[in-house]
Amino acid sequence: MKLQTAPYRLLTIPLLFVLMTAGDGASAQSISSSAHATREIGRTTEKEVNIVLTSAFGSVTITRGEAGKILIAEPSPDADTRAISITYSVRNRVGYLEIALGEESDGKGSSGNWNVQRGTWNLEFCDAIPLSFDIELGLGNGNFDLSGLQVKDFTLSSGASDVAMNFDEKNSALIERMSIESGVSKFDGRNLGNANFRRFRFSGGVGTYYLDFGGNLTREADIDIDVGLGVLTMIVPNRVGARLLYEKSWVSRLDCDKGFRPISDVEYMTDNYNDTDGRVNIRIESGLGSVRVIRE
């Protein structure tokens, strides 16, 4: 997902935004800022919102917010409130929101001095309309509780970050493709079966990864896993039928629960695969890593 370029320039002021109405059916919405640097964007005529979030440093949390607010962004007491930039516009009833946390201070490229963001930014998003997320994390932590949100698309790329994600409620929107890339990091996903995806892709570099597909999975879905030097634990609930294809390597290891019976040297299947509406087709490729698949 790529943020589309608006046919006009958005004026960004760090603490208070006053944005003018543009032509051709497009409008730039006002972003208010309170005395303690909380930012808010009120909802108008949007029927969905595309969100691009980048964080160079620090910690980010995402939770369910209010129906009447597109965004409430609140810093922790120790957060650097200078290191946030927000732009927002609405075109044809689609909102385009861009949030940047942590930015370079002197404009000299990679050789410059970085304004390192400390503390945590707590981001609350509207729960009344579909949301598409494109998230990029650098160095820090992410805590994403997507329960109760209407997630339409989700893409995450994390570098040296620890990320926790959960869907404790069934996602009312359908995610056609959910993609997560985790570099030198840790990823912990819980109740991912509630995400309501057609296809789930996970790519891990060096780290420890936990993927729990618990929840209410009622459709057939595809799961693609690619792990380099990482250690992956995957939970597939007993009520979910599963077919697993594993591309073997002499330097990798696969450990499957006895609920999976071998069909061939590279294929495993659960006995209930053809008897349930909720089933997954899993493909796993591992380099020097270790993979364990658990039924519970």
C-alpha positions in Angstrom: 0.0 0.0 0.0 1.4 3.4 -1.0 0.2 6.7 0.1 -1.1 8.6 -3.0 0.3 12.0 -3.7 -2.3 14.7 -3.3 -2.7 17.3 -6.1 -1.6 20.1 -3.7 0.9 20.8 -0.9 0.1 20.0 2.7 1.5 22.5 5.2 2.8 20.8 8.3 3.5 22.6 11.6 4.8 20.4 14.4 2.4 21.5 17.2 -0.7 22.8 15.5 -2.0 22.2 12.0 -4.3 24.7 10.2 -4.9 23.2 6.7 -7.0 24.9 4.0 -9.7 23.3 1.8 -8.5 22.3 -1.6 -10.3 22.0 -4.9 -11.3 19.0 -7.1 -13.3 17.4 -4.3 -10.3 17.1 -2.0 -9.9 18.6 1.5 -7.2 18.8 4.1 -8.5 18.2 7.6 -7.4 20.2 10.7 -5.3 18.4 13.3 -5.7 19.8 16.8 -3.0 19.8 19.5 -3.6 20.1 23.2 -1.3 21.6 25.8 0.3 18.2 26.6 0.8 17.5 22.8 -2.0 15.1 22.2 -3.1 15.3 18.5 -6.6 14.6 17.3 -8.2 14.3 13.9 -12.0 14.4 13.8 -14.0 12.2 11.5 -16.0 13.9 8.7 -17.3 12.1 5.5 -14.6 9.3 5.3 -15.8 5.9 4.3 -12.3 4.4 4.8 -8.7 5.5 5.7 -5.3 4.5 4.4 -2.6 4.9 7.1 1.2 5.0 6.5 3.1 4.9 9.8 6.9 5.1 10.0 8.9 5.1 13.3 12.6 5.5 13.2 13.1 5.2 17.0 11.1 4.6 20.1 7.9 2.7 20.9 4.5 2.8 19.3 1.2 1.3 20.5 -2.0 0.9 18.4 -5.4 0.4 20.0 -9.1 0.9 19.2 -10.3 4.5 19.5 -13.5 6.4 19.2 -16.0 6.3 16.3 -15.9 10.1 15.9 -12.1 10.4 15.8 -9.9 9.2 13.0 -6.8 9.4 15.2 -5.9 10.3 18.8 -2.1 10.4 19.2 -1.0 10.8 22.8 2.7 10.8 24.0 3.9 9.3 27.2 5.4 11.8 29.6 9.0 11.0 28.5 8.3 11.1 24.8 10.0 13.7 22.5 7.0 15.6 21.2 9.1 17.4 18.6 9.7 14.1 16.7 6.3 13.6 15.2 4.8 14.7 11.9 1.2 14.1 10.9 -0.4 14.9 7.6 -4.0 14.1 6.7 -6.3 14.7 3.7 -9.6 13.4 2.3 -10.2 12.7 -1.3 -13.4 11.2 -2.7 -14.4 10.2 0.9 -11.1 8.3 1.4 -8.8 9.5 4.1 -5.0 9.5 3.7 -3.1 9.7 6.9 0.7 9.8 7.2 2.4 9.6 10.6 6.2 9.9 11.0 7.9 9.3 14.4 11.5 10.3 14.8 13.2 12.4 12.1 16.6 13.8 11.1 17.5 17.1 12.7 19.9 18.7 10.2 19.0 17.4 6.8 22.4 15.8 6.0 21.2 12.4 5.1 22.6 9.3 6.9 25.6 11.2 8.2 23.5 13.8 10.1 22.5 13.9 13.7 19.3 12.1 14.6 16.6 13.4 16.8 16.1 10.1 18.7 12.6 9.7 19.9 12.2 8.5 23.4 9.1 7.3 25.2 6.0 5.9 23.7 3.4 7.3 21.3 -0.1 5.8 21.9 -2.2 5.8 18.7 -5.9 5.3 18.8 -7.7 4.7 15.5 -11.4 5.0 14.5 -13.3 1.7 14.9 -16.3 2.7 12.7 -14.7 2.5 9.2 -12.3 0.2 7.4 -8.5 0.9 7.9 -5.5 0.0 5.8 -2.2 -0.1 7.6 1.3 0.2 6.1 3.8 0.3 9.0 7.5 0.5 9.0 9.5 0.3 12.3 13.2 0.9 12.7 14.7 0.6 16.2 12.2 0.2 19.1 9.0 -1.6 20.1 5.5 -2.0 18.7 2.5 -3.1 20.6 -0.5 -3.5 18.3 -3.9 -4.4 19.7 -6.1 -4.5 16.6 -9.1 -5.9 18.5 -12.3 -4.1 17.5 -10.8 -2.3 14.5 -12.0 -2.9 10.9 -8.6 -3.8 9.3 -8.9 -4.0 5.5 -5.2 -4.3 4.7 -2.1 -4.8 6.8 1.6 -4.6 5.9 4.4 -4.5 8.6 8.1 -4.2 8.1 10.3 -4.1 11.3 14.0 -3.8 11.6 15.6 -4.2 15.0 12.2 -4.0 16.8 10.2 -6.2 19.2 6.6 -6.4 18.1 3.5 -7.8 19.9 0.2 -8.1 18.0 -3.1 -9.5 18.9 -6.7 -9.8 17.5 -8.8 -10.6 20.5 -12.0 -10.0 18.5 -13.0 -11.2 15.0 -12.0 -8.6 12.4 -15.2 -7.5 10.7 -13.3 -6.6 7.5 -11.7 -9.0 5.1 -7.9 -8.8 4.7 -7.0 -10.1 1.3 -3.3 -10.2 2.0 -1.6 -9.7 5.4 2.2 -9.3 5.2 4.7 -9.2 8.0 8.5 -8.9 7.6 10.6 -9.1 10.8 14.4 -8.5 10.7 16.7 -8.8 13.6 13.9 -8.8 16.1 11.2 -10.6 18.0 7.6 -11.0 16.9 4.7 -12.3 19.0 1.3 -12.6 17.3 -1.7 -13.9 19.2 -5.2 -14.9 17.9 -4.2 -14.3 14.3 -7.1 -16.5 13.2 -9.4 -13.6 14.1 -7.7 -11.3 11.6 -10.0 -12.7 8.9 -7.3 -13.0 6.1 -7.3 -14.9 2.9 -3.5 -15.0 2.7 -0.9 -14.5 5.5 2.8 -14.0 4.7 5.5 -13.9 7.3 9.2 -13.4 6.6 11.7 -13.6 9.5 15.5 -12.9 9.5 17.3 -13.4 12.8 15.1 -13.6 15.8 12.4 -15.5 17.8 8.9 -15.6 16.3 5.6 -16.8 17.8 2.5 -17.1 15.5 -0.7 -18.2 17.2 -3.5 -18.7 14.8 -6.1 -19.1 17.5 -9.5 -17.3 17.2 -12.5 -17.8 15.0 -11.2 -19.0 11.6 -14.2 -19.9 9.4 -12.7 -19.8 5.9 -9.9 -21.5 3.9 -6.7 -19.4 4.1 -3.1 -19.7 2.9 -0.1 -19.1 5.2 3.4 -18.6 3.8 6.3 -18.7 6.2 10.0 -18.0 5.4 12.5 -18.1 8.2 16.3 -17.4 8.0 18.2 -17.9 11.2 15.2 -17.6 13.4 13.3 -19.9 15.8 9.6 -20.1 14.9 6.8 -21.5 17.0 3.4 -21.8 15.3 0.1 -22.7 17.0 -2.7 -24.2 14.9 -5.9 -24.9 16.9 -7.3 -28.4 17.0 -10.6 -27.3 15.4 -8.8 -25.9 12.3 -7.9 -28.3 9.5 -4.3 -27.9 8.3 -2.2 -29.0 5.3 1.5 -28.3 5.7 4.3 -28.2 3.0 7.8 -28.0 4.3 10.8 -27.3 2.1 13.5 -29.4 3.9 17.1 -28.3 4.4 19.9 -30.3 6.0 20.6 -27.3 8.3 17.0 -26.7 9.4 14.6 -28.6 11.6 10.8 -29.1 11.7 9.0 -30.5 14.7 5.3 -31.2 14.2 2.8 -32.4 16.8 1.4 -35.9 16.3 -1.9 -34.3 15.0 -0.1 -33.9 11.7 0.3 -37.2 9.7 2.9 -37.4 7.0 1.6 -37.6 3.4 5.0 -37.5 1.8 8.6 -36.5 2.8 7.5 -32.8 2.5 3.8 -32.8 3.2 1.7 -33.3 6.4 -2.0 -33.1 7.0 -4.4 -33.2 9.9 -7.3 -35.7 9.9 -10.0 -33.0 9.9 -8.6 -31.1 6.9 -11.5 -32.0 4.6 -14.2 -31.8 7.4 -14.0 -28.2 8.5 -14.8 -24.8 7.0 -11.9 -23.3 8.8 -8.7 -24.7 7.3 -5.2 -23.5 6.4 -2.7 -24.4 3.7 0.7 -23.8 5.2 4.0 -23.5 3.3 7.2 -23.2 5.4 10.7 -22.6 4.2 13.5 -22.4 6.7 17.3 -21.7 6.4 19.3 -22.3 9.5 16.3 -21.9 11.6 14.1 -24.2 13.7 10.3 -24.6 13.3 7.8 -26.1 15.7 4.1 -26.6 14.8 1.8 -27.2 17.8 -1.8 -28.3 17.9 -3.8 -27.2 21.0 
